[in-house]
């Protein structure tokens, strides 16, 4: 469980640019304290927005970059990003990437989260990418375990795999963050492995990530509060 109840909801600012993101954050106000800024906004002022929300508005920031490269490059990139005093950063869950990212983040409070299998992918997608045969959930669980062993502070996974990962001995004291969360009755969008907010938390997630159902709602603040109301106390 997070330090503050509303920290369990992370709102994905998957909007066009930093100006739009700041406007949305203003509409959400104190209903939301944690934001995800992803690769799609990197060229639209994403780092500047992250810094402004963190330093001027006291928000927590999850920078979703999903870094992947040789170890020295990952380490250098993470060291550069760590100077922004962000809370979470994603990298791919491959052990060499996790180890390099941990080195780059050393001496800071930024948590390194490993990506297992993207929640937009299913078995057919993995076949196309020549990923080894097997059930997606089993592959996610194995990758999560290896990422934890390499030093990941947490894991990004589908809500469908959260319970199995939480059951791993290596998950004790580690974070589980689940995208692919949709409130009851919401459209699934481009996600293929989804769950409701309450079921994701119930399965062992510490944080849920919700984007479109909030920022595309007529009343984003009301939509965020409705999701928080769904969560178990």
Secondary structure as UniProt FT lines:
FT   HELIX           5..8
FT   STRAND          9..12
FT   HELIX           18..28
FT   HELIX           29..31
FT   STRAND          34..38
FT   HELIX           39..44
FT   HELIX           46..55
FT   TURN            56..57
FT   STRAND          60..67
FT   HELIX           71..82
FT   TURN            83..84
FT   STRAND          88..92
FT   HELIX           95..104
FT   TURN            105..107
FT   STRAND          111..115
FT   TURN            119..120
FT   HELIX           123..128
FT   TURN            129..130
FT   HELIX           136..149
FT   TURN            150..151
FT   STRAND          154..156
FT   HELIX           159..166
FT   HELIX           169..171
FT   TURN            172..173
FT   STRAND          175..178
FT   TURN            184..185
FT   TURN            189..190
FT   HELIX           197..202
FT   TURN            203..204
FT   STRAND          207..210
FT   HELIX           212..215
FT   TURN            218..219
FT   HELIX           220..230
//
